């Protein structure tokens, strides 16, 4: 975990072996300035990293192999071997092997996060199809993290500077979305979102906008009943303890840049939130799992098989994920410090004041 200087130890799950995850990690941590503010640990294998390092001739990337997660080398990139065996690497191809070892890396890094051997986790992209098995039947990182930490609910939250979009439903077919929009679910996501904005982003009194489900937010029941029967009642309930507004028609909301008036937006389904977010975040958005007792971020893009192994991957979103991860870790620390032992803190202030008076009298 952190050194006495509080440099966070950040785990990196490597993602699909045949995607751009390894390249992103190598390019990002080739910049030694990052090692002044964090200690990275890659959960992968020597052979995998060396394979991709050869495809990036301009890279100055170096690492130290470690066997004990509690003793990383600071000011260096660390590599924790999640497997030793020979593995076929086929950049750009969707293979069972790529998914199998992506899961190995993810599981090992999440176990380290749960055990507090790392302070936070950045996950490189996985492919939702080839990770499926009898032992791993999750549709992505978010549901797996919810299961691994045993929490009741989490929120997929996309963030880029002051623009944040949370999702009520995540990776569902459109035909399944409406039946999963309930008053209880919306309230749960709103509560997680509000708490995260306060604890993870340092916003004391967050303002949250809620989008409708149907075109024109239902036109008062003319185009669907979800707004009148579910979404508006949920917003009314939430207003008792947070500043929440809506429901807004999604197209008009983003067309008029209404998101600038709020600290976060809650969208009803995946594409309703992610299409405008990715269009407006300019490739530097990150995905944050709100509601966990730990910090996890990831880039807001996928495995990009079409450019894997070609030294073409843009590190913008991955680098933003590292910085975002570090920022959230610090915000959590600040929140904990500001809300820890208030009576003791008050006593310290009084004592300091008394000392100041003594100095003045002298």
Secondary structure, DSSP 8 states (H G I E B T S, - for coil): ---TT--EEEEEE---TTSSHHHHHHHHTTSGGGGGTEEEEEEE-HHHHHHHHTT-TT-----EEES-TTS--TTS-EEEES--S-----TT---HHHHHHHHHHHHHHHHHHHTTSSSEEEE----TTTT--SS---SSHHHHHHHHHT-S--EEEEEETTEEEEESS-S--HHHHGGG--HHHHHHHHHHHHHHHHHTT--TT-EEEEE-SSGGGGGTTTS-SHIIIIIHHHHHHHTTTSEEEEEE-HHHHHHTTGGGGSSEEEESSHHHHHHHHHHHHTT--EEEEETSSSEEEEESS---GGGTTTT----HHHHHHHHHHHHHHHHHHHHHHHTS-HHHHHHHHHHHHHHHHHHHH-
